Amino acid sequence: MNKRILKQRLIAQGFESTYITRNGVHPVCDNCQAIVIQGLATHETGCSNRKRECEGCSNLIPIHFRVCDDCYGEWIFESGRDK
């Protein structure tokens, strides 16, 4: 994968200070000590930059939400639950 594309994906996942070197792309989070476990960049538990996929459309959203704003109305109607 292209290093620039990987950097953009990591930034979208909350690793804002990610940088590129000759050896690869290094994910860095401003709010926690980000680490890479078996090739997967990971935030610390409780980091405010953690993201997850929306249950409705797979967009990246903050970890404390289940669905994004676009899917919320449809999701609440179908499941009868709250965000």
C-alpha positions as CSV (number, residue, x, y, z in Angstrom):
1,M,0.0,0.0,0.0
2,N,1.2,3.5,-0.7
3,K,2.6,5.2,2.3
4,R,0.6,8.4,1.8
5,I,-2.6,6.5,1.6
6,L,-1.8,4.6,4.8
7,K,-0.9,7.9,6.5
8,Q,-4.3,9.4,5.5
9,R,-6.1,6.3,6.8
10,L,-4.3,6.5,10.1
11,I,-5.1,10.1,10.5
12,A,-8.8,9.3,9.9
13,Q,-8.5,6.8,12.7
14,G,-7.3,9.4,15.2
15,F,-3.5,9.2,14.8
16,E,-3.1,12.9,13.9
17,S,0.7,13.2,14.2
18,T,1.4,10.2,12.0
19,Y,4.6,10.6,10.0
20,I,6.4,8.8,7.1
21,T,10.0,7.6,7.1
22,R,12.1,5.6,4.8
23,N,11.2,2.4,6.7
24,G,7.4,3.0,6.9
25,V,4.6,4.9,8.4
26,H,4.6,5.6,12.2
27,P,1.2,6.2,13.9
28,V,1.3,8.8,16.6
29,C,-1.6,10.0,18.7
30,D,-1.6,13.3,20.6
31,N,-3.6,12.0,23.5
32,C,-2.1,8.6,24.2
33,Q,0.9,6.3,23.7
34,A,-0.2,4.6,20.5
35,I,1.3,1.3,19.7
36,V,1.3,-1.2,16.8
37,I,0.4,-4.8,17.7
38,Q,0.9,-7.3,14.9
39,G,0.7,-4.5,12.3
40,L,-2.5,-2.9,13.7
41,A,-2.2,0.6,15.1
42,T,-3.9,0.8,18.5
43,H,-4.9,3.6,20.9
44,E,-4.8,3.2,24.6
45,T,-8.1,2.3,26.3
46,G,-9.9,5.6,27.2
47,C,-8.2,7.7,24.5
48,S,-10.5,10.4,23.2
49,N,-9.2,9.9,19.7
50,R,-10.3,6.2,19.5
51,K,-12.6,5.5,16.6
52,R,-15.0,2.7,15.6
53,E,-17.1,1.8,12.6
54,C,-20.7,3.0,12.6
55,E,-23.1,0.0,12.9
56,G,-25.2,1.4,10.1
57,C,-22.8,2.4,7.4
58,S,-19.2,1.6,8.5
59,N,-18.1,5.3,8.7
60,L,-15.5,6.1,11.4
61,I,-17.1,7.7,14.5
62,P,-16.0,8.3,18.1
63,I,-15.8,5.2,20.2
64,H,-18.6,6.2,22.6
65,F,-21.2,6.2,19.8
66,R,-22.8,3.2,18.1
67,V,-24.0,5.0,14.9
68,C,-23.2,8.2,13.0
69,D,-25.6,11.1,12.8
70,D,-26.7,10.1,9.3
71,C,-27.8,6.6,10.5
72,Y,-29.1,7.6,13.9
73,G,-32.8,8.2,12.8
74,E,-33.1,5.0,10.9
75,W,-31.2,3.0,13.6
76,I,-33.4,4.3,16.5
77,F,-36.5,3.5,14.5
78,E,-35.4,-0.1,13.7
79,S,-33.9,-1.0,17.1
80,G,-35.9,1.1,19.5
81,R,-32.6,2.0,21.3
82,D,-30.8,5.2,22.1
83,K,-27.4,6.3,20.8
